[in-house]
Each structure stands twice: as C-alpha cells, then as structure tokens.
Amino acid sequence: MTITKRSHAHTCNNLAGRQINPLSALLVAALVVHLLAGCSAPTDPAATDSAADPERETVEPLPSSRTPLAPVVRRNLGITFAKATYRPVQSTIAIPGHFELLTSAQHHYPVPASGRVKVNVAALDQVIRGQMLLELDAPAWRELQRKLAETQASREQARAKFSRASATRKIADNLAGTEKPKGGVFAADEKAAQAAVNAASERLNRLLAEAATLTGVAENRLRKVTHGQPYWSELNHIPIRAVEDGVVREVDAASGTWVGEGTEVVHVVHPTELRFRGKALQADLVDHLRDGQPAYIHPPEGRGTTRRSDPIPGRLRIGVTGDPDTRTVDVFIDLDEAPQQPWIRPQVGAMAEIVVAGDPDLEELAIPLRAVIRDGLETVFFRRAPDDPDTVIRTVADLGPDDGRWVTVYSGLGENDEVVVDGAYQLKLATTGQKVKTGHFHTDGIFHEGED
C-alpha cells in the first residue's frame, strides 16, 4: 500500500502518545525509526507515482533537429549549399550523357608508305593549318623520283627527236618547191616523233599525279622549277602537314621509328567541334521527345562553382536505333554555338534538360535531387537555418515530381532558402535514428552529442 504524507504524520503522533511494555517498545522503536524517515522528508509526487507504477515511462523533452556547423567544419566535410528556386520541373526531362567530337573535328595522319619517320610535334601541342607534323623517308618515294627522272629524260629526248624530224621535213618541203612534195617520209618521221613526245608527257603527268597523292603536295607545286630543277627532284622526304588548326591528341611513334604503310602516327582534333550524346528512355518517345526540341546542357555534378555556370543551349535530334535490352534510345544535341567554357571537353559527362510538351511557365519550388536522402522510412533534407547560417535543420521532405535533376518541394522551404547538397550523407549519419540527436561537430569533422 502506498503511504501518503498525511498518514505518516498521523501514525507518528499516535505512537508518541501511547503507553507500551518494554518488549513492545523495542519493536515499536524500530518501526518508529522507519516511519520517522517518511515523516521528516516529504516525498516527490512524481517519484512516488513512478514507484507505484513501474511500467510508466519517464517523458523526455523532444530533442532539437538543429545541428551547428562552424565554417571550418563545413570545409572539412566538404559541405556545399544550393538555393531553392522555381523551375518548370514537370515540363522538362533530364537525360545523362557526355560530349563527343564530331567526325569533322578529327584528323588522322597515317603515313602513305613504309619508311622512317621524324616527328615534329608532341601530344597536346597546338597546331595550325599547314604546320609540319612529321617527315617520312620512304623508299617508295625514292623509286618514284627515279621513274620521274627517267620519264622526264625520255620526254626531252623525244622532244629533241621531234625537233630534228620537223626541221628535216621543212627542208624537204622547201626543196620540192611548187612541185608535188617529196618529203612524205620525213613527215612520217615527224609524226612518230610527236607521238613519242605525247606518250612521254602522258607518263610524266601520271607519275606527277601519283607523286602528289603520295606526298600531299599539289602537282603545280611539284612541277615548279627552282634553280633549274623541278620541286619534286629536291624533295628528300615526304612532308605531312596539318590540314586544320587543332590540338595533337596522340602521337603513336617516336622519331626514327620505322612504320608500315597506313600506320597512324599523329591524331589531331578540334576540341570545340562537339555534340552531346545521351540515352533517353524509349517510353519518353511516345509522348515527350521530338526532333528539334530545345535543350539545355548543364555542367557535371560536383563540388565547386563551375557547375553553376550558364547552361549550353542546343537542339535535340533522336537517333535511328535503340537498345532493346536497356530500353533506351540514343539522342543527340547539336550545340547552337561553339562552347567557350573550359569544362566542355570530349568525353566529359553532363546532364541535358529537354523542354517537352507542357506549360514551361508552370514553375514550382524545387531543390537539387542530390540534396534529398533516405533516412530509414523518411526522406529528409537539411535546410540552412535562416536565423543562423552556421546551423542546419533536419527537415522531413514533402516532395512532388522530379525531372531527374530537380525535385519539387511542397512545404518546409521558401524561395532562396538554402539546402545542403554535398555533405548531406555525412549529416544523415550524424543525425540518423528514431530520435534526432543533438550535438556538434569538432573541427576534425567528428560529430559529438551534447553541447561540449
């Protein structure tokens, strides 16, 4: 039975006023000592009720969802923030992909014949049109030069023979006077000499065309005579020059290396001639994606300020084939202009947003999808406290549709409120559980419960 304060006092008074025998007095004295403890120290009602009902739990105050984050802690954890903003989430589709070089932006320089190369450039060198990339010492070119020399000599001999035959015919015609010409034999010799000249010239033209193909030098340049000699006779090595400006992507042979015919030695690219290539769901072809739709390409996700740069505009083109296993289809975005941003390079990943059918003016408050994480059965994000920039508030998310990059937030945020993007997972680990833990971060990035 629970003993109340009033019953304690009444019992003490009654025992004090009675006359008892010595044996009973000893028993009563022990009882009085026990009761006097209750008489002298009033009990706490809450403690008494708790003792009377052992199944009753003590009610603890609700913990705070706020976590302090000093600037040094934010730097150590790599925490970054993004602002909530109004966006047409329901009228856009996000497509992951990467940039790739156009076919016209790539220039391969294989050697036209077997030989020994001398490389004049290195990887990542900037080159301009007409710049010498490499020189080839090829036996095939030496052999062609020999044929050119022989054919040219044959043509000169044929020309000399034709001149003699023509002069002989003229003398014979003059001797004949007005009579019937008697130089028929000489005329035939002249025609034969002329035919020989024409044949030699034809062979020389064919050889010069072959030399132009082999060396990459124009025919008129090869024919040009300098210091009494044609240019082809003074060309000791086959020159290979850049046909367009660009950057050397690869050099596959060192100077002095013997390479076979057709071996690519230098690969030059024009790094700004790009297009975006991604994969879209085949289901989106039914109701959303169409050729010519406007698209905007955003920088890759990651820490830093470059990802907040202006998007790259372009137009959508849908590929001709799809992948039945992944149920995707290739899509391409032709850029409206040559990109100038330094992060735009071949094979760099990015995210494209396609403006699909719908009302682009219907904007809803949204945050980056990366700011939202799962914590048990709850979806949460961390909002920067408006009254204290060094504090974040764990908030259960009330979300709507997303476009693969941004997600609509129906409550708990206002425009320009900031949420944690990078570092949200670390904060989740520090605040996970059925009850939100309160505490602080040390400068080493370790979370500690309590205020100190």
Stockholm file with secondary structure:
# STOCKHOLM 1.0

chainA/1-452         MTITKRSHAHTCNNLAGRQINPLSALLVAALVVHLLAGCSAPTDPAATDSAADPERETVEPLPSSRTPLAPVVRRNLGITFAKATYRPVQSTIAIPGHFELLTSAQHHYPVPASGRVKVNVAALDQVIRGQMLLELDAPAWRELQRKLAETQASREQARAKFSRASATRKIADNLAGTEKPKGGVFAADEKAAQAAVNAASERLNRLLAEAATLTGVAENRLRKVTHGQPYWSELNHIPIRAVEDGVVREVDAASGTWVGEGTEVVHVVHPTELRFRGKALQADLVDHLRDGQPAYIHPPEGRGTTRRSDPIPGRLRIGVTGDPDTRTVDVFIDLDEAPQQPWIRPQVGAMAEIVVAGDPDLEELAIPLRAVIRDGLETVFFRRAPDDPDTVIRTVADLGPDDGRWVTVYSGLGENDEVVVDGAYQLKLATTGQKVKTGHFHTDGIFHEGED
#=GR chainA/1-452 SS CCCCHHHHHHHHHHHHHCCCCHHHHHHHHHHHHHHHHHHHSCCCHHHHHHHHCTTCCCCCCCCCCEEECCHHHHHHHTCCEEECEEECGGGEEEEEEEEEECGGGEEEEECSSSEEEEECCCTTCEECTTCEEEEEECHHHHHHHHHHHHHHHHHHHHHHHHHHHHHHHHHHHHHHTTSCCCCHHHHHHHHHHHHHHHHHHHHHHHHHHHHHHHHCCCHHHHHCEETTEEHHHHCCSEEEECSSCEEEEEECSCTTCEECTTCEEEEEECTTCEEEEEEEETTHHHHTCCTTCEEEEECCSSSSSGGGSCCEEEEEEEEEEEETTTTEEEEEEEESSCCCCTTCCTTCEEEEEEECSSCTTCCEEEEEGGGCEEETTEEEEEEECTTCTTEEEEEECEEEEECSSEEEEEESCCTTCEEECTTHHHHHHHHCSSSCCCEEECTTSCEEESCC
#=GC SS_cons         CCCCHHHHHHHHHHHHHCCCCHHHHHHHHHHHHHHHHHHHSCCCHHHHHHHHCTTCCCCCCCCCCEEECCHHHHHHHTCCEEECEEECGGGEEEEEEEEEECGGGEEEEECSSSEEEEECCCTTCEECTTCEEEEEECHHHHHHHHHHHHHHHHHHHHHHHHHHHHHHHHHHHHHHTTSCCCCHHHHHHHHHHHHHHHHHHHHHHHHHHHHHHHHCCCHHHHHCEETTEEHHHHCCSEEEECSSCEEEEEECSCTTCEECTTCEEEEEECTTCEEEEEEEETTHHHHTCCTTCEEEEECCSSSSSGGGSCCEEEEEEEEEEEETTTTEEEEEEEESSCCCCTTCCTTCEEEEEEECSSCTTCCEEEEEGGGCEEETTEEEEEEECTTCTTEEEEEECEEEEECSSEEEEEESCCTTCEEECTTHHHHHHHHCSSSCCCEEECTTSCEEESCC
//
